[in-house]
């Protein structure tokens, strides 16, 4: 038969020409992707040169991840390669984002040595929808900041958001997991509420003297410089630093605010928020804040 019609290929010759297994070509043929152009007298499938080109196109589309249904739709003219490719790009983007989240969770699990329960919780936190993440943050904001009568605080909280982007980096996912665990902790919420109350003005009074520590980075920068200079918090030079920073302010009130913030972990919280947002966070100021607290205690006892 082949000698009589050299332009016609049996499925075996088509397999040899394309380098694909016969069973693959038979399956594609059954699904309509590479239909035979004719049948032999014995009922065998026959193909031609165009069938070879069609096989190569099907192989290319399959290697790009298209399902056989989509391939048949393209070949039969019901859609275009461009349209199918666009849909697959969107699907691949979603898959890539999901894989990034999975990688970040597994990286955190490995770093922490997490238990099965902790792993399950972290995976749940990482895969929350934007609305579910917002609900966690809104509940936290209400418990920590709700009911405090301070216009500046209300404005700050109204615009305050912690949003994980649609395509987060592994570090952003890791920071979100840790932050979500933190803000859902009743103990942390209570400590941060205490600290917030100490920094919120009472009606008719000025801003509490300790509030500036947490929002004015120059305080931390000043302490960092004196620490690098080897100044001890209990020494006379530290007393001069306190005078320059706080003047005649109520240092007992400053210390109460400072200790409340340190106990609450406000600096760690601030850095986690910056990481989730993908912002360049300033260096960890915990050491400077603790130095300042020691200096205030020493001055009080002098």
C-alpha positions in Angstrom: 0.0 0.0 0.0 2.8 2.4 0.9 4.6 1.7 -2.4 1.4 2.4 -4.3 0.7 5.7 -2.5 4.0 7.1 -1.1 2.2 10.4 -0.1 0.0 8.5 2.4 1.3 7.6 5.9 0.1 4.9 8.1 0.0 5.7 11.8 3.3 3.8 12.2 5.0 5.9 9.6 3.6 9.1 11.1 5.0 8.0 14.4 8.4 7.4 12.8 8.3 10.8 11.0 7.3 12.8 14.1 9.1 10.8 16.8 6.0 10.4 18.8 4.6 7.1 20.2 1.8 5.4 18.2 -0.4 5.3 21.2 -0.1 9.2 21.6 -1.0 9.7 17.9 -3.9 7.3 18.2 -5.2 9.1 21.3 -4.9 12.5 19.5 -6.6 11.1 16.5 -9.5 9.7 18.6 -9.9 13.1 20.2 -10.1 14.9 16.9 -6.8 16.7 17.1 -5.1 14.8 14.3 -7.9 13.1 12.3 -7.0 10.6 9.6 -7.4 11.9 6.0 -8.6 8.5 4.9 -9.0 4.8 5.7 -7.4 1.9 4.0 -9.4 -1.0 2.6 -8.6 -2.8 5.8 -9.9 0.1 7.9 -6.5 1.4 9.0 -6.0 5.2 9.5 -4.1 7.1 6.8 -2.4 10.5 7.1 -0.6 12.8 4.7 2.1 15.6 4.8 -0.3 18.1 6.3 -1.0 15.6 9.1 2.7 15.8 10.0 2.5 19.6 10.3 -0.7 19.3 12.3 1.1 16.9 14.7 3.9 19.3 15.2 1.5 22.1 16.0 -0.4 19.9 18.5 2.9 18.9 20.1 3.9 22.6 20.5 0.6 23.6 22.0 0.7 20.7 24.4 4.2 21.5 25.5 3.0 25.0 26.3 0.5 23.5 28.7 -2.7 23.7 26.6 -5.2 21.0 27.2 -6.3 18.8 24.3 -9.8 20.4 24.3 -8.2 23.8 23.8 -5.9 22.5 21.1 -8.9 21.1 19.2 -10.8 24.4 19.5 -7.8 26.2 18.0 -7.4 23.7 15.2 -11.1 23.7 14.4 -11.2 27.5 14.2 -13.5 28.0 17.2 -10.8 30.2 18.9 -7.4 31.6 18.2 -4.0 30.6 19.6 -3.7 34.2 21.0 -7.0 33.9 22.9 -6.1 30.6 24.4 -2.6 31.8 25.2 -4.0 34.8 27.1 -6.3 32.6 29.2 -3.3 30.3 30.0 -1.1 33.2 31.0 -3.7 34.3 33.5 -4.0 30.7 34.8 -0.2 30.4 35.0 0.1 33.7 36.8 -2.4 32.5 39.4 -0.5 29.2 39.7 2.8 31.0 40.1 1.3 33.2 42.9 0.0 30.1 44.6 3.4 28.4 44.3 5.1 31.5 45.8 2.8 31.4 48.8 3.4 27.6 49.2 7.2 28.2 49.0 7.0 31.0 51.6 4.9 28.9 54.0 7.3 25.9 53.7 10.3 28.2 54.1 8.7 29.6 57.3 7.9 26.0 58.5 11.5 24.9 58.0 12.9 28.0 59.7 10.6 27.7 62.7 10.6 23.9 63.0 6.8 24.2 63.1 4.4 21.5 64.3 1.6 20.1 62.1 -0.9 22.4 63.8 1.3 25.5 63.3 1.9 24.5 59.7 -1.9 24.2 59.1 -2.5 27.6 60.7 0.3 29.3 58.7 -1.0 27.9 55.5 -4.5 29.2 56.3 -3.3 32.6 57.2 -1.2 32.9 54.0 -4.1 31.9 51.7 -6.8 34.2 53.2 -8.5 36.4 50.7 -7.9 40.2 50.7 -11.4 40.6 52.4 -10.5 38.1 55.1 -7.2 39.7 55.8 -8.8 43.1 56.0 -11.3 41.7 58.5 -8.5 40.5 60.8 -6.8 43.9 60.6 -10.1 45.8 61.2 -11.0 43.7 64.2 -7.5 44.4 65.6 -7.8 48.1 64.9 -11.1 48.4 66.7 -9.9 46.6 69.8 -6.7 48.5 70.1 -7.7 51.9 68.9 -11.5 52.1 69.1 -13.1 54.7 71.4 -10.0 56.8 71.9 -10.9 60.5 71.5 -8.0 61.8 69.5 -8.6 63.4 66.1 -5.1 62.8 64.9 -5.3 59.2 66.0 -8.6 58.7 64.2 -7.2 60.2 61.0 -4.2 57.9 61.3 -6.2 54.8 61.8 -8.7 55.7 59.1 -5.9 55.6 56.5 -4.0 52.8 58.2 -3.9 49.6 56.2 -1.9 46.4 56.1 -2.4 44.9 52.7 -0.6 42.0 51.2 -0.1 42.6 47.4 -1.6 40.3 44.8 1.9 39.1 43.9 3.8 39.1 47.3 7.4 38.2 47.8 8.3 35.3 50.0 9.4 37.8 52.7 6.1 39.6 52.5 4.2 36.3 53.0 6.5 35.4 55.9 5.9 38.8 57.5 2.1 38.6 57.0 2.0 35.1 58.7 3.8 36.4 61.7 1.9 39.7 61.8 -1.5 37.9 61.5 -0.6 35.5 64.3 0.5 38.6 66.4 -2.6 40.8 65.9 -4.9 37.8 66.6 -3.2 37.3 70.0 -5.5 38.8 72.8 -2.5 39.4 75.0 -0.7 41.5 72.4 -3.9 43.4 71.7 -4.3 44.2 75.4 -0.6 45.3 75.8 -0.8 47.5 72.7 -4.1 49.0 73.9 -2.4 50.0 77.2 0.5 51.5 75.3 -1.9 53.4 73.0 -3.9 54.8 75.8 -0.7 56.1 77.5 0.1 58.0 74.2 -3.4 59.4 73.6 -4.1 62.9 74.9 -6.8 63.4 77.5 -9.4 65.9 76.6 -8.2 69.4 77.4 -4.6 68.4 77.8 -1.6 68.3 75.6 0.0 65.3 74.0 1.6 62.9 76.5 5.3 63.4 76.8 6.2 59.8 75.9 4.3 59.7 72.7 7.1 61.4 70.6 9.5 58.5 71.2 7.5 56.2 69.0 6.8 58.6 66.1 9.9 60.8 66.0 12.8 58.7 64.7 15.3 61.4 65.7 15.0 60.3 69.3 16.1 56.8 68.3 18.9 58.2 66.1 20.2 60.3 68.9 20.3 57.3 71.2 22.0 55.2 68.5 24.8 57.8 68.2 25.5 57.9 71.9 25.4 54.1 72.1 28.0 53.9 69.4 30.0 56.4 71.4 30.0 54.0 74.3 27.9 56.1 76.6 26.4 54.0 79.5 22.8 54.6 80.3 23.6 54.9 84.0 26.3 57.5 83.6 26.3 61.4 83.7 26.6 61.7 80.0 23.3 59.8 79.6 21.6 62.4 81.9 22.7 65.1 79.5 21.1 63.1 76.6 17.8 62.9 78.5 17.8 66.6 79.1 18.4 67.3 75.5 15.6 65.0 74.4 12.9 65.7 77.0 13.8 69.0 78.7 11.5 69.5 81.7 8.9 66.9 80.5 7.4 64.5 83.0 10.0 61.7 82.7 8.0 59.3 84.8 5.3 59.5 82.1 7.9 59.1 79.4 9.2 56.0 81.1 5.7 54.5 81.5 5.0 55.0 77.8 8.4 53.6 76.9 8.1 50.5 79.1 4.6 49.8 77.8 5.7 50.0 74.2 8.7 47.7 74.9 6.5 45.2 76.7 3.9 45.3 73.9 6.5 44.7 71.3 5.5 47.9 69.4 8.9 48.0 67.6 8.6 44.5 66.3 5.0 45.2 65.2 6.1 48.3 63.3 8.8 46.4 61.4 6.4 43.5 60.5 4.0 46.0 59.0 6.8 47.6 57.0 7.8 44.2 55.7 4.3 43.3 54.7 4.0 46.5 52.8 7.3 45.9 51.1 8.7 49.1 52.5 12.3 49.7 53.5 12.0 49.5 57.3 14.4 51.5 59.5 16.8 49.5 61.6 15.4 47.6 64.6 15.4 50.2 67.4 14.8 47.8 70.3 18.3 48.2 71.7 18.0 52.0 71.6 14.6 52.0 73.3 15.9 49.6 76.0 18.9 51.9 76.6 16.6 54.9 76.9 14.5 53.0 79.5 17.5 52.1 81.5 18.7 55.7 81.4 15.3 57.0 82.6 15.2 54.6 85.5 18.8 55.5 86.5 17.9 59.2 86.4 14.8 58.6 88.5 16.9 56.8 91.2 19.7 59.4 91.2 
